[in-house]
Amino acid sequence: MLSCKDVSTLLSDRLDRKLSLRERISLRIHLAMCTGCSRVERQLEFLREALSGLVKPPDRD
Amino acid sequence: MTEKILPSELAEHRPYLLKFAVLQVGRKEIAEDLVQEVLLAALKGVDGFSGRSSVRTWLTAILLNKVADHRRLAAREVSIEAQEQALGTDSVEAMFQANGRYASMPQEWRSPEESLTDKRFFDALEACLRRLSELGKQVFLLRELMGLSIEEICKELGVTTTNCHVLLHRGRMRLRSCLEDGWFAGRRDR
């Protein structure tokens, strides 16, 4: 069983590399049962979105 | 083959470079000087632009060199581990109990999308970014602002893949926690 700490590593790694099938399955099982980690999952994705808003791309017009 | 780049095209990248530089060196005056040097170097065509990478990638590479020069001059070069230790390497460790559960339960963030239209949110985000270690910040910005791959970041900064993943994990978890305390906690009761 993965701990929340292990899951936080996988949630971060997922943004940078393709997880193995085994990692994806254990991650999905844990997320289905854990409210805290599901929140962190959404928040890390939000963080990426927020960073892309930090610098607006130069105006091309 | 060296391609000609127009000054106006370079100027378009200035806000981005400045943001990147401020987050790297911490002080706006120094950042402005560095960006000025980058744009001058680019105009002179030193480190010739090959056309194989995007202009922004090329400018970022020059900026990274300038930042590195600046650091050497300022004699602020500190080993990676020393930096992490000064910040408390264990700040991520401390987020978890011995059994791997969260020490304090991650909270639900109230309408995060709304924050993306609030300038103050981005100020809070920048303040949180500044609290990362120098190297952690550099890896994170190259990944999220520049969109470089792990492979490219390793090559650029001379860190191992494993260290790169570790730094990104630490960076993201610290930012998550910093934003939760510094921004979202204050919005919960509104």
HADDOCK unambig.tbl for C-alpha pairs under 7 A between the chains (distance, minus, plus):
assign (segid A and resid 3 and name CA) (segid B and resid 100 and name CA) 5.08 0.50 0.50
assign (segid A and resid 3 and name CA) (segid B and resid 101 and name CA) 6.35 0.50 0.50
assign (segid A and resid 4 and name CA) (segid B and resid 100 and name CA) 5.63 0.50 0.50
assign (segid A and resid 4 and name CA) (segid B and resid 101 and name CA) 5.18 0.50 0.50
assign (segid A and resid 4 and name CA) (segid B and resid 102 and name CA) 6.67 0.50 0.50
assign (segid A and resid 5 and name CA) (segid B and resid 96 and name CA) 6.68 0.50 0.50
assign (segid A and resid 5 and name CA) (segid B and resid 100 and name CA) 5.06 0.50 0.50
assign (segid A and resid 5 and name CA) (segid B and resid 101 and name CA) 6.47 0.50 0.50
assign (segid A and resid 9 and name CA) (segid B and resid 169 and name CA) 6.11 0.50 0.50
assign (segid A and resid 12 and name CA) (segid B and resid 169 and name CA) 5.41 0.50 0.50
assign (segid A and resid 13 and name CA) (segid B and resid 165 and name CA) 6.58 0.50 0.50
assign (segid A and resid 16 and name CA) (segid B and resid 150 and name CA) 6.83 0.50 0.50
assign (segid A and resid 36 and name CA) (segid B and resid 105 and name CA) 6.04 0.50 0.50
assign (segid A and resid 36 and name CA) (segid B and resid 106 and name CA) 5.29 0.50 0.50
assign (segid A and resid 39 and name CA) (segid B and resid 106 and name CA) 6.74 0.50 0.50
assign (segid A and resid 39 and name CA) (segid B and resid 108 and name CA) 6.24 0.50 0.50
assign (segid A and resid 40 and name CA) (segid B and resid 106 and name CA) 6.83 0.50 0.50
assign (segid A and resid 43 and name CA) (segid B and resid 176 and name CA) 6.99 0.50 0.50
assign (segid A and resid 44 and name CA) (segid B and resid 172 and name CA) 6.92 0.50 0.50
assign (segid A and resid 48 and name CA) (segid B and resid 144 and name CA) 6.55 0.50 0.50
assign (segid A and resid 50 and name CA) (segid B and resid 116 and name CA) 6.52 0.50 0.50
assign (segid A and resid 51 and name CA) (segid B and resid 144 and name CA) 6.37 0.50 0.50
assign (segid A and resid 51 and name CA) (segid B and resid 145 and name CA) 6.52 0.50 0.50
assign (segid A and resid 52 and name CA) (segid B and resid 144 and name CA) 6.99 0.50 0.50
assign (segid A and resid 52 and name CA) (segid B and resid 145 and name CA) 6.28 0.50 0.50
assign (segid A and resid 54 and name CA) (segid B and resid 122 and name CA) 6.66 0.50 0.50
assign (segid A and resid 55 and name CA) (segid B and resid 16 and name CA) 5.90 0.50 0.50
assign (segid A and resid 58 and name CA) (segid B and resid 12 and name CA) 5.66 0.50 0.50
assign (segid A and resid 58 and name CA) (segid B and resid 13 and name CA) 6.63 0.50 0.50
